[in-house]
Amino acid sequence: MNKDQVKGKAKEVGGKVQQKVGEVVGSRQQQSEGLSNQAEGKAQKKVGDVKEIAKGNR
């Protein structure tokens, strides 16, 4: 695993938490930011996946 994969997964998980907190407190802004963070995290993880493939580690 490389740093992009780790950071991406962490951001994705954090975004899920943020989204759920937004749902609980009724904040559409928090929900939206959580969804955005999830998408950014998934993208960053994919970048890390591509780097691993390029290195031949997968």
mmCIF file as Biopython writes it, N, C-alpha, C and O atoms, coordinates in Angstrom:
data_model
#
loop_
_atom_site.group_PDB
_atom_site.id
_atom_site.type_symbol
_atom_site.label_atom_id
_atom_site.label_alt_id
_atom_site.label_comp_id
_atom_site.label_asym_id
_atom_site.label_entity_id
_atom_site.label_seq_id
_atom_site.pdbx_PDB_ins_code
_atom_site.Cartn_x
_atom_site.Cartn_y
_atom_site.Cartn_z
_atom_site.occupancy
_atom_site.B_iso_or_equiv
_atom_site.auth_seq_id
_atom_site.auth_asym_id
_atom_site.pdbx_PDB_model_num
ATOM 1   N N  . MET A ? 1  ? 0.838   -1.189 0.000   1.0 0.0 1  A 1 
ATOM 2   C CA . MET A ? 1  ? 0.000   0.000  0.000   1.0 0.0 1  A 1 
ATOM 3   C C  . MET A ? 1  ? 0.875   1.242  0.000   1.0 0.0 1  A 1 
ATOM 4   O O  . MET A ? 1  ? 1.910   1.292  0.664   1.0 0.0 1  A 1 
ATOM 5   N N  . ASN A ? 2  ? 0.446   2.229  -0.746  1.0 0.0 2  A 1 
ATOM 6   C CA . ASN A ? 2  ? 1.189   3.480  -0.767  1.0 0.0 2  A 1 
ATOM 7   C C  . ASN A ? 2  ? 0.382   4.576  -0.060  1.0 0.0 2  A 1 
ATOM 8   O O  . ASN A ? 2  ? -0.765  4.374  0.338   1.0 0.0 2  A 1 
ATOM 9   N N  . LYS A ? 3  ? 1.016   5.732  0.078   1.0 0.0 3  A 1 
ATOM 10  C CA . LYS A ? 3  ? 0.381   6.802  0.851   1.0 0.0 3  A 1 
ATOM 11  C C  . LYS A ? 3  ? -0.918  7.300  0.224   1.0 0.0 3  A 1 
ATOM 12  O O  . LYS A ? 3  ? -1.827  7.708  0.947   1.0 0.0 3  A 1 
ATOM 13  N N  . ASP A ? 4  ? -1.023  7.276  -1.092  1.0 0.0 4  A 1 
ATOM 14  C CA . ASP A ? 4  ? -2.262  7.724  -1.729  1.0 0.0 4  A 1 
ATOM 15  C C  . ASP A ? 4  ? -3.419  6.780  -1.398  1.0 0.0 4  A 1 
ATOM 16  O O  . ASP A ? 4  ? -4.547  7.223  -1.184  1.0 0.0 4  A 1 
ATOM 17  N N  . GLN A ? 5  ? -3.138  5.498  -1.358  1.0 0.0 5  A 1 
ATOM 18  C CA . GLN A ? 5  ? -4.179  4.532  -1.009  1.0 0.0 5  A 1 
ATOM 19  C C  . GLN A ? 5  ? -4.639  4.735  0.430   1.0 0.0 5  A 1 
ATOM 20  O O  . GLN A ? 5  ? -5.838  4.717  0.710   1.0 0.0 5  A 1 
ATOM 21  N N  . VAL A ? 6  ? -3.692  4.927  1.339   1.0 0.0 6  A 1 
ATOM 22  C CA . VAL A ? 6  ? -4.021  5.101  2.753   1.0 0.0 6  A 1 
ATOM 23  C C  . VAL A ? 6  ? -4.783  6.406  2.982   1.0 0.0 6  A 1 
ATOM 24  O O  . VAL A ? 6  ? -5.826  6.416  3.635   1.0 0.0 6  A 1 
ATOM 25  N N  . LYS A ? 7  ? -4.257  7.497  2.444   1.0 0.0 7  A 1 
ATOM 26  C CA . LYS A ? 7  ? -4.910  8.796  2.620   1.0 0.0 7  A 1 
ATOM 27  C C  . LYS A ? 7  ? -6.289  8.814  1.959   1.0 0.0 7  A 1 
ATOM 28  O O  . LYS A ? 7  ? -7.238  9.389  2.494   1.0 0.0 7  A 1 
ATOM 29  N N  . GLY A ? 8  ? -6.386  8.188  0.808   1.0 0.0 8  A 1 
ATOM 30  C CA . GLY A ? 8  ? -7.669  8.144  0.105   1.0 0.0 8  A 1 
ATOM 31  C C  . GLY A ? 8  ? -8.713  7.385  0.902   1.0 0.0 8  A 1 
ATOM 32  O O  . GLY A ? 8  ? -9.854  7.831  1.021   1.0 0.0 8  A 1 
ATOM 33  N N  . LYS A ? 9  ? -8.328  6.240  1.447   1.0 0.0 9  A 1 
ATOM 34  C CA . LYS A ? 9  ? -9.267  5.440  2.237   1.0 0.0 9  A 1 
ATOM 35  C C  . LYS A ? 9  ? -9.666  6.195  3.497   1.0 0.0 9  A 1 
ATOM 36  O O  . LYS A ? 9  ? -10.835 6.178  3.884   1.0 0.0 9  A 1 
ATOM 37  N N  . ALA A ? 10 ? -8.709  6.859  4.139   1.0 0.0 10 A 1 
ATOM 38  C CA . ALA A ? 10 ? -9.010  7.628  5.340   1.0 0.0 10 A 1 
ATOM 39  C C  . ALA A ? 10 ? -9.990  8.762  5.038   1.0 0.0 10 A 1 
ATOM 40  O O  . ALA A ? 10 ? -10.915 9.013  5.811   1.0 0.0 10 A 1 
ATOM 41  N N  . LYS A ? 11 ? -9.783  9.437  3.923   1.0 0.0 11 A 1 
ATOM 42  C CA . LYS A ? 11 ? -10.672 10.538 3.550   1.0 0.0 11 A 1 
ATOM 43  C C  . LYS A ? 11 ? -12.065 10.011 3.218   1.0 0.0 11 A 1 
ATOM 44  O O  . LYS A ? 11 ? -13.070 10.643 3.544   1.0 0.0 11 A 1 
ATOM 45  N N  . GLU A ? 12 ? -12.117 8.857  2.572   1.0 0.0 12 A 1 
ATOM 46  C CA . GLU A ? 12 ? -13.402 8.247  2.233   1.0 0.0 12 A 1 
ATOM 47  C C  . GLU A ? 12 ? -14.176 7.880  3.506   1.0 0.0 12 A 1 
ATOM 48  O O  . GLU A ? 12 ? -15.369 8.164  3.614   1.0 0.0 12 A 1 
ATOM 49  N N  . VAL A ? 13 ? -13.502 7.257  4.454   1.0 0.0 13 A 1 
ATOM 50  C CA . VAL A ? 13 ? -14.148 6.876  5.716   1.0 0.0 13 A 1 
ATOM 51  C C  . VAL A ? 13 ? -14.578 8.124  6.492   1.0 0.0 13 A 1 
ATOM 52  O O  . VAL A ? 13 ? -15.678 8.173  7.041   1.0 0.0 13 A 1 
ATOM 53  N N  . GLY A ? 14 ? -13.709 9.122  6.532   1.0 0.0 14 A 1 
ATOM 54  C CA . GLY A ? 14 ? -14.059 10.372 7.206   1.0 0.0 14 A 1 
ATOM 55  C C  . GLY A ? 14 ? -15.267 11.036 6.574   1.0 0.0 14 A 1 
ATOM 56  O O  . GLY A ? 14 ? -16.103 11.613 7.269   1.0 0.0 14 A 1 
ATOM 57  N N  . GLY A ? 15 ? -15.357 10.956 5.261   1.0 0.0 15 A 1 
ATOM 58  C CA . GLY A ? 15 ? -16.501 11.525 4.548   1.0 0.0 15 A 1 
ATOM 59  C C  . GLY A ? 15 ? -17.793 10.804 4.892   1.0 0.0 15 A 1 
ATOM 60  O O  . GLY A ? 15 ? -18.846 11.428 5.016   1.0 0.0 15 A 1 
ATOM 61  N N  . LYS A ? 16 ? -17.710 9.483  5.046   1.0 0.0 16 A 1 
ATOM 62  C CA . LYS A ? 16 ? -18.900 8.718  5.431   1.0 0.0 16 A 1 
ATOM 63  C C  . LYS A ? 16 ? -19.381 9.129  6.814   1.0 0.0 16 A 1 
ATOM 64  O O  . LYS A ? 16 ? -20.578 9.300  7.044   1.0 0.0 16 A 1 
ATOM 65  N N  . VAL A ? 17 ? -18.431 9.285  7.733   1.0 0.0 17 A 1 
ATOM 66  C CA . VAL A ? 17 ? -18.782 9.722  9.086   1.0 0.0 17 A 1 
ATOM 67  C C  . VAL A ? 17 ? -19.409 11.102 9.044   1.0 0.0 17 A 1 
ATOM 68  O O  . VAL A ? 17 ? -20.434 11.344 9.682   1.0 0.0 17 A 1 
ATOM 69  N N  . GLN A ? 18 ? -18.798 12.005 8.296   1.0 0.0 18 A 1 
ATOM 70  C CA . GLN A ? 18 ? -19.306 13.372 8.182   1.0 0.0 18 A 1 
ATOM 71  C C  . GLN A ? 18 ? -20.720 13.382 7.603   1.0 0.0 18 A 1 
ATOM 72  O O  . GLN A ? 18 ? -21.582 14.131 8.063   1.0 0.0 18 A 1 
ATOM 73  N N  . GLN A ? 19 ? -20.947 12.557 6.604   1.0 0.0 19 A 1 
ATOM 74  C CA . GLN A ? 19 ? -22.274 12.486 5.993   1.0 0.0 19 A 1 
ATOM 75  C C  . GLN A ? 19 ? -23.307 12.002 7.013   1.0 0.0 19 A 1 
ATOM 76  O O  . GLN A ? 19 ? -24.396 12.568 7.111   1.0 0.0 19 A 1 
ATOM 77  N N  . LYS A ? 20 ? -22.967 10.964 7.765   1.0 0.0 20 A 1 
ATOM 78  C CA . LYS A ? 20 ? -23.901 10.413 8.755   1.0 0.0 20 A 1 
ATOM 79  C C  . LYS A ? 20 ? -24.176 11.414 9.874   1.0 0.0 20 A 1 
ATOM 80  O O  . LYS A ? 20 ? -25.309 11.532 10.340  1.0 0.0 20 A 1 
ATOM 81  N N  . VAL A ? 21 ? -23.156 12.124 10.297  1.0 0.0 21 A 1 
ATOM 82  C CA . VAL A ? 21 ? -23.354 13.157 11.320  1.0 0.0 21 A 1 
ATOM 83  C C  . VAL A ? 21 ? -24.284 14.232 10.781  1.0 0.0 21 A 1 
ATOM 84  O O  . VAL A ? 21 ? -25.164 14.711 11.496  1.0 0.0 21 A 1 
ATOM 85  N N  . GLY A ? 22 ? -24.095 14.608 9.538   1.0 0.0 22 A 1 
ATOM 86  C CA . GLY A ? 22 ? -24.980 15.593 8.911   1.0 0.0 22 A 1 
ATOM 87  C C  . GLY A ? 22 ? -26.418 15.119 8.879   1.0 0.0 22 A 1 
ATOM 88  O O  . GLY A ? 22 ? -27.337 15.911 9.085   1.0 0.0 22 A 1 
ATOM 89  N N  . GLU A ? 23 ? -26.625 13.834 8.621   1.0 0.0 23 A 1 
ATOM 90  C CA . GLU A ? 23 ? -27.981 13.281 8.622   1.0 0.0 23 A 1 
ATOM 91  C C  . GLU A ? 23 ? -28.594 13.358 10.013  1.0 0.0 23 A 1 
ATOM 92  O O  . GLU A ? 23 ? -29.760 13.721 10.168  1.0 0.0 23 A 1 
ATOM 93  N N  . VAL A ? 24 ? -27.792 13.009 11.033  1.0 0.0 24 A 1 
ATOM 94  C CA . VAL A ? 24 ? -28.295 12.994 12.412  1.0 0.0 24 A 1 
ATOM 95  C C  . VAL A ? 24 ? -28.677 14.390 12.879  1.0 0.0 24 A 1 
ATOM 96  O O  . VAL A ? 24 ? -29.719 14.572 13.508  1.0 0.0 24 A 1 
ATOM 97  N N  . VAL A ? 25 ? -27.843 15.373 12.576  1.0 0.0 25 A 1 
ATOM 98  C CA . VAL A ? 25 ? -28.114 16.732 13.048  1.0 0.0 25 A 1 
ATOM 99  C C  . VAL A ? 25 ? -28.957 17.541 12.075  1.0 0.0 25 A 1 
ATOM 100 O O  . VAL A ? 25 ? -29.326 18.680 12.363  1.0 0.0 25 A 1 
ATOM 101 N N  . GLY A ? 26 ? -29.260 16.954 10.921  1.0 0.0 26 A 1 
ATOM 102 C CA . GLY A ? 26 ? -30.112 17.639 9.949   1.0 0.0 26 A 1 
ATOM 103 C C  . GLY A ? 26 ? -29.419 18.714 9.152   1.0 0.0 26 A 1 
ATOM 104 O O  . GLY A ? 26 ? -30.047 19.684 8.728   1.0 0.0 26 A 1 
ATOM 105 N N  . SER A ? 27 ? -28.118 18.548 8.944   1.0 0.0 27 A 1 
ATOM 106 C CA . SER A ? 27 ? -27.345 19.544 8.201   1.0 0.0 27 A 1 
ATOM 107 C C  . SER A ? 27 ? -27.069 19.042 6.784   1.0 0.0 27 A 1 
ATOM 108 O O  . SER A ? 27 ? -26.253 18.142 6.583   1.0 0.0 27 A 1 
ATOM 109 N N  . ARG A ? 28 ? -27.746 19.624 5.822   1.0 0.0 28 A 1 
ATOM 110 C CA . ARG A ? 28 ? -27.509 19.236 4.430   1.0 0.0 28 A 1 
ATOM 111 C C  . ARG A ? 28 ? -26.097 19.604 3.986   1.0 0.0 28 A 1 
ATOM 112 O O  . ARG A ? 28 ? -25.509 18.915 3.152   1.0 0.0 28 A 1 
ATOM 113 N N  . GLN A ? 29 ? -25.554 20.680 4.537   1.0 0.0 29 A 1 
ATOM 114 C CA . GLN A ? 29 ? -24.191 21.086 4.182   1.0 0.0 29 A 1 
ATOM 115 C C  . GLN A ? 29 ? -23.190 20.020 4.621   1.0 0.0 29 A 1 
ATOM 116 O O  . GLN A ? 29 ? -22.303 19.653 3.850   1.0 0.0 29 A 1 
ATOM 117 N N  . GLN A ? 30 ? -23.321 19.524 5.838   1.0 0.0 30 A 1 
ATOM 118 C CA . GLN A ? 30 ? -22.426 18.467 6.316   1.0 0.0 30 A 1 
ATOM 119 C C  . GLN A ? 30 ? -22.571 17.207 5.467   1.0 0.0 30 A 1 
ATOM 120 O O  . GLN A ? 30 ? -21.577 16.557 5.144   1.0 0.0 30 A 1 
ATOM 121 N N  . GLN A ? 31 ? -23.788 16.867 5.111   1.0 0.0 31 A 1 
ATOM 122 C CA . GLN A ? 31 ? -24.024 15.700 4.271   1.0 0.0 31 A 1 
ATOM 123 C C  . GLN A ? 31 ? -23.317 15.865 2.926   1.0 0.0 31 A 1 
ATOM 124 O O  . GLN A ? 31 ? -22.652 14.951 2.438   1.0 0.0 31 A 1 
ATOM 125 N N  . SER A ? 32 ? -23.477 17.040 2.347   1.0 0.0 32 A 1 
ATOM 126 C CA . SER A ? 32 ? -22.873 17.327 1.046   1.0 0.0 32 A 1 
ATOM 127 C C  . SER A ? 32 ? -21.352 17.284 1.119   1.0 0.0 32 A 1 
ATOM 128 O O  . SER A ? 32 ? -20.701 16.710 0.246   1.0 0.0 32 A 1 
ATOM 129 N N  . GLU A ? 33 ? -20.791 17.887 2.152   1.0 0.0 33 A 1 
ATOM 130 C CA . GLU A ? 33 ? -19.335 17.879 2.317   1.0 0.0 33 A 1 
ATOM 131 C C  . GLU A ? 33 ? -18.835 16.453 2.531   1.0 0.0 33 A 1 
ATOM 132 O O  . GLU A ? 33 ? -17.773 16.080 2.033   1.0 0.0 33 A 1 
ATOM 133 N N  . GLY A ? 34 ? -19.599 15.663 3.269   1.0 0.0 34 A 1 
ATOM 134 C CA . GLY A ? 34 ? -19.231 14.271 3.476   1.0 0.0 34 A 1 
ATOM 135 C C  . GLY A ? 34 ? -19.203 13.488 2.176   1.0 0.0 34 A 1 
ATOM 136 O O  . GLY A ? 34 ? -18.280 12.711 1.930   1.0 0.0 34 A 1 
ATOM 137 N N  . LEU A ? 35 ? -20.212 13.692 1.348   1.0 0.0 35 A 1 
ATOM 138 C CA . LEU A ? 35 ? -20.252 13.019 0.047   1.0 0.0 35 A 1 
ATOM 139 C C  . LEU A ? 35 ? -19.082 13.453 -0.831  1.0 0.0 35 A 1 
ATOM 140 O O  . LEU A ? 35 ? -18.482 12.640 -1.533  1.0 0.0 35 A 1 
ATOM 141 N N  . SER A ? 36 ? -18.772 14.738 -0.780  1.0 0.0 36 A 1 
ATOM 142 C CA . SER A ? 36 ? -17.650 15.265 -1.557  1.0 0.0 36 A 1 
ATOM 143 C C  . SER A ? 36 ? -16.333 14.638 -1.089  1.0 0.0 36 A 1 
ATOM 144 O O  . SER A ? 36 ? -15.506 14.237 -1.907  1.0 0.0 36 A 1 
ATOM 145 N N  . ASN A ? 37 ? -16.148 14.556 0.218   1.0 0.0 37 A 1 
ATOM 146 C CA . ASN A ? 37 ? -14.931 13.954 0.754   1.0 0.0 37 A 1 
ATOM 147 C C  . ASN A ? 37 ? -14.826 12.477 0.381   1.0 0.0 37 A 1 
ATOM 148 O O  . ASN A ? 37 ? -13.733 11.976 0.115   1.0 0.0 37 A 1 
ATOM 149 N N  . GLN A ? 38 ? -15.948 11.791 0.362   1.0 0.0 38 A 1 
ATOM 150 C CA . GLN A ? 38 ? -15.948 10.388 -0.049  1.0 0.0 38 A 1 
ATOM 151 C C  . GLN A ? 38 ? -15.467 10.255 -1.494  1.0 0.0 38 A 1 
ATOM 152 O O  . GLN A ? 38 ? -14.646 9.394  -1.811  1.0 0.0 38 A 1 
ATOM 153 N N  . ALA A ? 39 ? -15.984 11.109 -2.350  1.0 0.0 39 A 1 
ATOM 154 C CA . ALA A ? 39 ? -15.599 11.064 -3.763  1.0 0.0 39 A 1 
ATOM 155 C C  . ALA A ? 39 ? -14.112 11.380 -3.931  1.0 0.0 39 A 1 
ATOM 156 O O  . ALA A ? 39 ? -13.419 10.720 -4.705  1.0 0.0 39 A 1 
ATOM 157 N N  . GLU A ? 40 ? -13.625 12.389 -3.205  1.0 0.0 40 A 1 
ATOM 158 C CA . GLU A ? 40 ? -12.203 12.742 -3.275  1.0 0.0 40 A 1 
ATOM 159 C C  . GLU A ? 40 ? -11.343 11.584 -2.777  1.0 0.0 40 A 1 
ATOM 160 O O  . GLU A ? 40 ? -10.306 11.271 -3.361  1.0 0.0 40 A 1 
ATOM 161 N N  . GLY A ? 41 ? -11.784 10.960 -1.700  1.0 0.0 41 A 1 
ATOM 162 C CA . GLY A ? 41 ? -11.035 9.837  -1.155  1.0 0.0 41 A 1 
ATOM 163 C C  . GLY A ? 41 ? -10.973 8.668  -2.113  1.0 0.0 41 A 1 
ATOM 164 O O  . GLY A ? 41 ? -9.924  8.043  -2.273  1.0 0.0 41 A 1 
ATOM 165 N N  . LYS A ? 42 ? -12.096 8.368  -2.752  1.0 0.0 42 A 1 
ATOM 166 C CA . LYS A ? 42 ? -12.120 7.269  -3.727  1.0 0.0 42 A 1 
ATOM 167 C C  . LYS A ? 42 ? -11.178 7.562  -4.886  1.0 0.0 42 A 1 
ATOM 168 O O  . LYS A ? 42 ? -10.460 6.678  -5.354  1.0 0.0 42 A 1 
ATOM 169 N N  . ALA A ? 43 ? -11.187 8.807  -5.343  1.0 0.0 43 A 1 
ATOM 170 C CA . ALA A ? 43 ? -10.313 9.192  -6.453  1.0 0.0 43 A 1 
ATOM 171 C C  . ALA A ? 43 ? -8.845  9.070  -6.053  1.0 0.0 43 A 1 
ATOM 172 O O  . ALA A ? 43 ? -8.031  8.556  -6.820  1.0 0.0 43 A 1 
ATOM 173 N N  . GLN A ? 44 ? -8.510  9.538  -4.865  1.0 0.0 44 A 1 
ATOM 174 C CA . GLN A ? 44 ? -7.126  9.469  -4.412  1.0 0.0 44 A 1 
ATOM 175 C C  . GLN A ? 44 ? -6.689  8.010  -4.237  1.0 0.0 44 A 1 
ATOM 176 O O  . GLN A ? 44 ? -5.549  7.663  -4.546  1.0 0.0 44 A 1 
ATOM 177 N N  . LYS A ? 45 ? -7.582  7.169  -3.749  1.0 0.0 45 A 1 
ATOM 178 C CA . LYS A ? 45 ? -7.262  5.754  -3.607  1.0 0.0 45 A 1 
ATOM 179 C C  . LYS A ? 45 ? -7.013  5.123  -4.971  1.0 0.0 45 A 1 
ATOM 180 O O  . LYS A ? 45 ? -6.114  4.295  -5.119  1.0 0.0 45 A 1 
ATOM 181 N N  . LYS A ? 46 ? -7.801  5.510  -5.965  1.0 0.0 46 A 1 
ATOM 182 C CA . LYS A ? 46 ? -7.597  4.984  -7.322  1.0 0.0 46 A 1 
ATOM 183 C C  . LYS A ? 46 ? -6.234  5.400  -7.870  1.0 0.0 46 A 1 
ATOM 184 O O  . LYS A ? 46 ? -5.563  4.615  -8.541  1.0 0.0 46 A 1 
ATOM 185 N N  . VAL A ? 47 ? -5.832  6.629  -7.584  1.0 0.0 47 A 1 
ATOM 186 C CA . VAL A ? 47 ? -4.506  7.090  -8.006  1.0 0.0 47 A 1 
ATOM 187 C C  . VAL A ? 47 ? -3.441  6.186  -7.389  1.0 0.0 47 A 1 
ATOM 188 O O  . VAL A ? 47 ? -2.498  5.771  -8.062  1.0 0.0 47 A 1 
ATOM 189 N N  . GLY A ? 48 ? -3.603  5.889  -6.113  1.0 0.0 48 A 1 
ATOM 190 C CA . GLY A ? 48 ? -2.667  4.991  -5.445  1.0 0.0 48 A 1 
ATOM 191 C C  . GLY A ? 48 ? -2.681  3.597  -6.049  1.0 0.0 48 A 1 
ATOM 192 O O  . GLY A ? 48 ? -1.634  2.966  -6.195  1.0 0.0 48 A 1 
ATOM 193 N N  . ASP A ? 49 ? -3.872  3.116  -6.401  1.0 0.0 49 A 1 
ATOM 194 C CA . ASP A ? 49 ? -3.979  1.797  -7.037  1.0 0.0 49 A 1 
ATOM 195 C C  . ASP A ? 49 ? -3.209  1.767  -8.353  1.0 0.0 49 A 1 
ATOM 196 O O  . ASP A ? 49 ? -2.503  0.802  -8.645  1.0 0.0 49 A 1 
ATOM 197 N N  . VAL A ? 50 ? -3.349  2.821  -9.139  1.0 0.0 50 A 1 
ATOM 198 C CA . VAL A ? 50 ? -2.654  2.904  -10.427 1.0 0.0 50 A 1 
ATOM 199 C C  . VAL A ? 50 ? -1.140  2.926  -10.210 1.0 0.0 50 A 1 
ATOM 200 O O  . VAL A ? 50 ? -0.397  2.286  -10.954 1.0 0.0 50 A 1 
ATOM 201 N N  . LYS A ? 51 ? -0.686  3.657  -9.197  1.0 0.0 51 A 1 
ATOM 202 C CA . LYS A ? 51 ? 0.745   3.706  -8.904  1.0 0.0 51 A 1 
ATOM 203 C C  . LYS A ? 51 ? 1.265   2.318  -8.532  1.0 0.0 51 A 1 
ATOM 204 O O  . LYS A ? 51 ? 2.355   1.925  -8.949  1.0 0.0 51 A 1 
ATOM 205 N N  . GLU A ? 52 ? 0.488   1.586  -7.754  1.0 0.0 52 A 1 
ATOM 206 C CA . GLU A ? 52 ? 0.895   0.236  -7.366  1.0 0.0 52 A 1 
ATOM 207 C C  . GLU A ? 52 ? 0.968   -0.679 -8.588  1.0 0.0 52 A 1 
ATOM 208 O O  . GLU A ? 52 ? 1.898   -1.473 -8.726  1.0 0.0 52 A 1 
ATOM 209 N N  . ILE A ? 53 ? 0.000   -0.560 -9.453  1.0 0.0 53 A 1 
ATOM 210 C CA . ILE A ? 53 ? -0.006  -1.381 -10.680 1.0 0.0 53 A 1 
ATOM 211 C C  . ILE A ? 53 ? 1.210   -1.039 -11.526 1.0 0.0 53 A 1 
ATOM 212 O O  . ILE A ? 53 ? 1.861   -1.926 -12.077 1.0 0.0 53 A 1 
ATOM 213 N N  . ALA A ? 54 ? 1.512   0.251  -11.627 1.0 0.0 54 A 1 
ATOM 214 C CA . ALA A ? 54 ? 2.647   0.694  -12.432 1.0 0.0 54 A 1 
ATOM 215 C C  . ALA A ? 54 ? 3.969   0.164  -11.874 1.0 0.0 54 A 1 
ATOM 216 O O  . ALA A ? 54 ? 4.898   -0.129 -12.626 1.0 0.0 54 A 1 
ATOM 217 N N  . LYS A ? 55 ? 4.040   0.045  -10.549 1.0 0.0 55 A 1 
ATOM 218 C CA . LYS A ? 55 ? 5.258   -0.492 -9.923  1.0 0.0 55 A 1 
ATOM 219 C C  . LYS A ? 55 ? 5.314   -2.018 -10.037 1.0 0.0 55 A 1 
ATOM 220 O O  . LYS A ? 55 ? 6.357   -2.623 -9.789  1.0 0.0 55 A 1 
ATOM 221 N N  . GLY A ? 56 ? 4.200   -2.631 -10.410 1.0 0.0 56 A 1 
ATOM 222 C CA . GLY A ? 56 ? 4.171   -4.074 -10.539 1.0 0.0 56 A 1 
ATOM 223 C C  . GLY A ? 56 ? 3.926   -4.794 -9.227  1.0 0.0 56 A 1 
ATOM 224 O O  . GLY A ? 56 ? 4.259   -5.970 -9.082  1.0 0.0 56 A 1 
ATOM 225 N N  . ASN A ? 57 ? 3.331   -4.072 -8.255  1.0 0.0 57 A 1 
ATOM 226 C CA . ASN A ? 57 ? 3.074   -4.656 -6.937  1.0 0.0 57 A 1 
ATOM 227 C C  . ASN A ? 57 ? 1.697   -5.269 -6.804  1.0 0.0 57 A 1 
ATOM 228 O O  . ASN A ? 57 ? 1.283   -5.632 -5.703  1.0 0.0 57 A 1 
ATOM 229 N N  . ARG A ? 58 ? 0.995   -5.387 -7.888  1.0 0.0 58 A 1 
ATOM 230 C CA . ARG A ? 58 ? -0.351  -5.941 -7.792  1.0 0.0 58 A 1 
ATOM 231 C C  . ARG A ? 58 ? -0.554  -7.037 -8.761  1.0 0.0 58 A 1 
ATOM 232 O O  . ARG A ? 58 ? -1.636  -7.620 -8.816  1.0 0.0 58 A 1 
#
